[in-house]
Amino acid sequence: MTRSRLTIARLPMGRMLLGVCLPMLAGTLAIAAPAGAASFADSSTRSELFNFALNGVEAKPFFTDTDTNTDTIVLGGVSAVGAISDAKAVFEENPGFASGLSEAAVQGTGPLAYLGRATATAEALGSFHASGLFTFDFSALLDLESLAGESSRESALALGDIRWSLFAETEQGSELLDYFSLSGLLASRSDPDSFEADFSDRVTLSPLDCGLPGGSCVESFFAAPGQSGNREFARAVINGRYQREFTHPTVLRLVQAQQSLAGVEAVPEASNILALGVLGLGLGGMRRFSR
């Protein structure tokens, strides 16, 4: 299996490229970015798998399952800290269609140390019988925002990841055939911020009219430090198509998984404890279907 990687680097301050928003599962969190000095982080993912076909005829999964998980942690004392998270996943059998979202948002403000963290994961699984040309389309949308307060002891981090993996089920176990992933990171007190797409050679990205080569769009604005603190916002949108020819009858297991992580902290002195702690979670929450 060969792979391709599309790295979307941090854009110059003030540059903006517009992406395309696709209709997804509805989901809205109540925490909004603060107008005054405070720390805030938000991570939101949306994904879809659709137009499943076998030899040009609509393909339907013979088995589906979903799993979601959310978690929040707040430590504030006399400081004010809020954290919320949400996750949804569906895999319809007729017609075959998968959609998922994950959202995590945290906000902290106050005179003393505080810590807030939110995580959300969503997984959807569909199994197919394949013999011949198996195809489907997909879309992925990742929104990140972070805002650190004026103090150097305040920091914020937003991390998002969307991926799908296609396995062949055999008597010996599961064999990974192909995959796609889109991940992004905004860290208010450290560099680099980044978006990256990684995919196998049977994945084709669809061109989008947004000023970037290939099938990606990024909308990004990095504000200079000021009265509202150090604020960063970024969005990535990718559309694509998958196809593979199966010469023998094969049982396929397709897993769509996504995760949002958001965290804020204030410590007596500048620290990277939060960033290391949140990133240390990695994709551990996606444990049920993604093995």
Summary of the structure (lengths in Angstrom):
residues: 291
radius of gyration: 19.9
end to end distance: 18.0
largest distance: 65.4
contacts: 1067
relative contact order: 0.26
helix: 3%
strand: 65%
